[in-house]
């Protein structure tokens, strides 16, 4: 398929930023603002030209070039500087407009509209640093500038006199754009806040995952398995759904560490973890219980657990771990216990552990689901 034209791609990107489907950076938002302000100043240039206010028409030519510079400043990554330049220009133009055509043209509304921007910048661009009173100070300075411009308009007659229609046109134009500035910056504030919450949720979820995973094998850790066992026991008591536990231990693991080193032992543990994950089914849970011990929570009765455990034992027996040129083989012993009404988790874990160590004491490399009953003969 042919690629979309470049201008269509940019338009699509712009739409995604405005609608919030793309989390725009604060640099991208200011780039949009700088372009929008350039367009506004071009419109103002023509508007004041037709009103025969050459001073403001000329100024808006200069302001358009000024915002081109601001755009380049932002593109170079100097976002805070770009916002500062914008604020200074708006306040300066307020004084100039009041001086040339008077207070009634309504340019002062832009100055009021930029106050929410101070808080937006403090929270997002400057990452909500500890200077929490900075936006309040900026707002106070802005208010002082506003009052100074008001007094200027009261004390001095404007250089140019506008007709009633021209004054009303300028006032409505400035009121509309000031309102739009508040609306869109509030919109981006909400999007920024939403993006911050989503980022926080992602980080919390990542921390939850890290807290539940064994860092070496990437299996669940003991704490997570204990929670899964509690849940399985609760379900079994409510619905009668059977489950089984498989306690497994690598045979002669200490010998691997002593002979080849602990790094080799870690490689062996990772290899075992991969085999365990490959042998269980969806809905089963595998964890590193501790050291070279692994615990499996399997759905189903003892026969199902025996089948899965035997599959694991065979895969481990036939597996070869390669480490620094050496080919290492080892085996695994597994003990099984299955839920029955009245069982507690302690009963199940103790039974699985006893079956495991029975297998260890009687040859290793085997699956033990039930220890042989020992009978005594009375003489």
C-alpha positions in Angstrom: 0.0 0.0 0.0 1.3 3.5 -0.8 2.3 5.7 2.1 0.0 8.5 3.1 1.1 12.0 2.1 3.2 13.7 4.7 0.7 16.5 5.3 -2.0 13.8 6.0 0.2 12.1 8.4 0.8 15.3 10.3 -2.9 16.1 10.3 -3.6 12.6 11.7 -1.0 13.2 14.4 -2.5 16.5 15.3 -6.0 15.0 15.6 -4.6 12.3 17.9 -3.0 14.9 20.1 -6.2 17.0 20.3 -8.4 14.0 21.0 -6.1 12.6 23.6 -5.6 9.2 21.7 -1.9 10.1 21.7 -0.2 11.3 24.8 1.5 14.4 23.4 4.6 15.8 25.2 4.5 19.2 26.6 6.9 20.3 23.9 4.5 19.1 21.2 1.6 21.0 22.9 3.7 24.2 23.0 4.7 23.7 19.4 0.9 23.6 18.5 0.4 26.7 20.7 3.2 28.6 18.9 1.8 27.8 15.5 -1.7 28.8 16.6 -0.4 32.1 18.0 1.4 32.9 14.7 -1.8 32.4 12.8 -3.7 34.7 15.2 -1.0 37.4 14.8 -1.3 37.2 11.0 -5.1 37.6 11.3 -4.5 40.6 13.7 -2.1 42.1 11.3 -4.8 42.2 8.6 -7.5 43.3 11.0 -5.6 46.3 12.3 -4.5 47.1 8.7 -8.1 47.4 7.7 -8.8 49.5 10.8 -6.0 51.8 9.8 -4.0 51.1 13.0 -0.6 50.9 11.4 1.2 50.6 14.8 -0.5 47.4 15.8 -0.5 46.0 12.2 3.3 46.5 12.1 3.7 45.0 15.6 1.8 41.9 14.6 4.3 41.4 11.7 7.1 41.5 14.3 5.1 39.3 16.7 4.7 36.7 14.0 8.5 36.6 13.5 8.9 36.5 17.3 6.7 33.4 17.6 8.7 31.8 14.8 11.7 32.2 17.1 9.7 30.8 20.0 8.7 27.8 17.9 12.4 27.2 17.1 13.2 27.6 20.8 10.7 24.9 21.7 11.8 22.6 18.9 15.3 22.7 20.4 13.9 21.4 23.7 13.8 24.7 25.6 10.2 24.3 26.6 10.1 26.4 29.8 11.9 29.3 27.9 9.3 29.0 25.2 6.4 29.5 27.6 8.2 32.4 29.3 8.7 34.2 26.0 5.0 33.7 25.2 3.9 35.2 28.6 6.2 38.2 28.2 4.9 38.9 24.7 1.2 38.8 25.7 1.8 41.1 28.6 3.8 43.5 26.4 1.2 43.5 23.7 -1.5 44.3 26.3 0.3 47.5 27.3 0.9 48.4 23.6 -2.7 47.8 22.6 -4.0 49.8 25.6 -1.6 52.6 24.7 -2.6 52.7 21.0 -6.3 51.9 20.9 -7.4 51.8 24.5 -8.7 49.4 27.2 -12.0 48.8 25.5 -10.5 46.7 22.7 -10.3 43.9 25.3 -6.8 42.7 24.8 -6.4 42.5 28.5 -8.5 39.3 28.4 -5.5 37.3 27.0 -3.6 38.2 30.2 -6.3 36.8 32.3 -6.5 33.7 30.2 -2.8 32.8 30.6 -3.1 32.5 34.4 -4.1 28.8 34.3 -1.0 28.2 32.1 1.2 29.0 35.1 -0.3 26.1 37.0 -0.1 23.8 34.0 3.6 24.6 33.5 4.4 24.2 37.2 2.6 20.8 37.4 3.7 19.2 34.1 6.6 21.0 32.4 8.5 21.6 35.7 7.2 18.3 37.1 5.5 19.9 40.1 8.8 20.8 41.8 8.8 22.1 45.4 8.4 25.7 44.4 4.6 25.5 44.9 4.1 29.2 45.3 5.8 30.1 42.0 2.6 30.1 39.9 0.9 32.2 42.6 3.7 34.7 42.4 3.4 34.8 38.6 -0.3 35.3 38.9 0.2 38.2 41.3 2.7 39.8 38.9 0.2 39.3 36.1 -2.5 41.0 38.2 -0.2 43.9 38.9 0.5 44.2 35.2 -3.2 44.1 34.4 -4.0 46.9 36.9 -1.1 49.0 35.5 -2.5 48.6 32.0 -6.0 49.6 33.3 -4.6 52.7 34.9 -2.7 53.5 31.7 -6.0 53.3 29.8 -7.7 55.6 32.4 -4.9 58.2 32.5 -3.9 58.5 28.8 -6.0 58.9 25.7 -5.2 56.2 23.1 -3.2 57.3 20.1 -5.8 56.0 17.7 -9.6 56.4 17.9 -11.6 53.4 16.8 -15.3 53.6 15.7 -17.8 51.8 17.9 -18.1 49.0 15.4 -14.3 48.6 15.2 -14.0 48.6 19.0 -16.8 46.0 19.3 -15.1 43.9 16.6 -11.8 43.9 18.4 -13.4 43.2 21.7 -15.4 40.2 20.4 -12.4 38.9 18.5 -10.1 39.1 21.6 -12.8 37.7 23.9 -13.4 34.7 21.6 -9.7 33.9 21.3 -9.1 34.4 25.1 -12.0 32.0 25.8 -10.5 29.5 23.3 -7.1 29.7 25.1 -8.7 28.9 28.4 -10.8 26.0 26.9 -7.9 24.4 25.1 -5.3 24.7 27.8 -7.9 23.3 30.3 -8.4 20.5 27.7 -4.6 19.8 27.6 -4.4 20.0 31.4 -7.0 17.2 31.7 -5.2 15.1 29.1 -1.9 15.7 30.9 -3.5 14.7 34.2 -5.1 11.6 32.6 -1.7 10.6 31.1 0.0 11.1 34.5 -2.6 8.8 36.2 -2.2 6.2 33.4 1.6 6.4 33.8 1.3 6.0 37.6 -1.0 3.0 37.1 1.5 1.4 34.7 4.3 1.9 37.2 2.3 0.5 40.0 1.3 -2.5 37.9 5.0 -3.0 37.0 6.0 -2.8 40.7 3.3 -5.4 41.5 4.6 -7.7 38.9 8.2 -7.2 40.1 7.1 -7.9 43.7 5.4 -11.2 42.6 8.2 -12.6 40.4 11.4 -14.4 41.3 14.1 -12.3 39.7 16.2 -15.2 38.5 13.8 -17.7 37.1 10.9 -15.2 36.3 8.5 -17.6 38.0 6.1 -16.5 40.7 7.7 -16.2 44.1 6.7 -17.9 47.3 4.4 -15.0 48.5 2.5 -15.1 45.3 2.1 -18.8 45.3 0.8 -18.7 48.9 -1.9 -16.3 47.8 -2.8 -18.6 44.8 -3.0 -21.6 47.2 -5.3 -19.8 49.5 -7.6 -18.9 46.6 -7.5 -22.5 45.2 -8.4 -23.8 48.7 -11.3 -21.4 49.0 -12.6 -22.4 45.5 -12.3 -26.0 46.3 -14.3 -25.6 49.5 -17.0 -23.7 47.7 -17.3 -25.6 44.4 -15.6 -28.9 45.1 -13.1 -28.2 42.3 -10.1 -30.5 42.9 -6.5 -29.3 42.8 -3.1 -30.8 43.5 0.3 -29.6 44.7 3.6 -30.8 43.3 6.7 -30.1 45.4 9.9 -30.6 43.4 13.6 -30.5 44.1 16.7 -30.8 41.9 18.7 -33.8 42.9 22.3 -33.2 44.1 22.0 -29.5 43.3 24.7 -28.6 45.8 27.1 -30.8 43.8 26.4 -28.7 40.7 27.2 -25.5 42.6 30.4 -27.0 44.2 31.7 -28.5 41.0 30.8 -25.8 38.4 30.1 -22.7 40.5 27.0 -20.8 41.5 26.6 -19.2 38.1 26.2 -22.6 36.6 23.7 -23.4 39.3 21.7 -20.3 38.3 21.8 -21.4 34.6 20.4 -24.8 35.7 17.6 -23.1 37.8 16.6 -21.0 34.8 16.6 -24.1 32.5 14.4 -26.0 35.0 12.0 -23.0 35.2 11.6 -23.0 31.4 10.8 -26.8 31.4 8.3 -26.4 34.2 6.5 -23.6 32.3 6.5 -25.7 29.2 5.0 -28.7 30.9 2.1 -27.2 32.7 -1.3 -26.2 31.3 -3.2 -22.9 31.1 -4.6 -22.2 34.6 -1.8 -24.0 36.4 0.7 -22.0 38.5 4.4 -22.5 38.9 6.7 -20.8 41.5 10.2 -21.0 42.8 9.5 -22.1 46.4 13.0 -21.5 47.6 16.6 -22.5 46.6 16.3 -25.4 44.2 12.7 -26.2 45.2 9.8 -25.5 42.9 6.1 -25.7 43.7 3.3 -26.4 41.2 -0.4 -25.7 41.7 -2.3 -27.9 39.3 -6.0 -28.1 38.5 -7.3 -31.7 38.8 -6.9 -34.8 40.9 -3.9 -36.9 41.8 -3.8 -38.8 38.4 -3.6 -35.5 36.5 -0.8 -34.3 38.8 1.1 -37.6 38.3 0.9 -37.2 34.5 2.2 -33.6 34.6 4.9 -34.5 37.2 6.1 -37.5 35.2 6.3 -35.3 32.1 8.5 -32.8 34.0 10.7 -35.5 35.5 11.3 -37.0 32.0 12.1 -33.7 30.4 14.5 -32.8 33.3 16.3 -36.2 33.0 16.8 -35.8 29.3 17.8 -32.1 29.5 21.4 -31.0 29.1 22.7 -27.8 30.6 25.7 -26.4 28.7 28.0 -24.2 30.7 31.5 -23.1 29.7 32.0 -26.1 27.5 30.7 -28.6 30.0 27.5 -30.6 29.5 25.7 -31.1 32.7 22.9 -33.6 33.4 20.8 -33.8 36.5 17.5 -35.2 37.7 14.5 -34.1 39.8 12.4 -35.7 42.5 8.7 -34.7 42.8 6.2 -35.2 45.6 2.5 -34.8 45.1 -0.5 -34.1 47.4 -4.1 -33.6 46.3 -6.9 -31.8 47.9 -9.6 -33.7 49.8 -12.5 -32.3 51.9 -11.2 -31.2 55.3 -7.6 -30.6 54.2 -5.9 -27.4 55.1 -3.0 -25.9 53.1 -0.6 -27.0 55.9 -1.8 -30.6 55.4 -1.3 -30.4 51.7 2.2 -28.8 51.9 3.4 -31.2 54.6 2.1 -34.2 52.6 3.8 -33.0 49.4 7.0 -32.4 51.3 6.9 -35.8 52.9 6.4 -37.5 49.6 9.2 -35.5 48.0 11.7 -36.5 50.7 10.5 -40.1 50.6 11.5 -40.1 46.9 14.8 -38.4 47.9 15.6 -41.2 50.4 14.6 -44.0 48.0 16.6 -43.4 44.9 15.7 -39.9 43.7 14.6 -39.1 40.1 11.0 -40.2 40.7 7.4 -39.0 41.3 5.9 -39.9 44.6 2.1 -39.4 44.9 1.6 -41.7 47.9 4.1 -43.2 50.3 3.8 -46.9 50.8 2.0 -47.8 54.0 4.3 -49.4 56.6 2.6 -52.2 58.5 4.0 -53.9 61.6 3.6 -57.5 62.6 2.6 -58.2 66.2 4.5 -61.3 67.5 
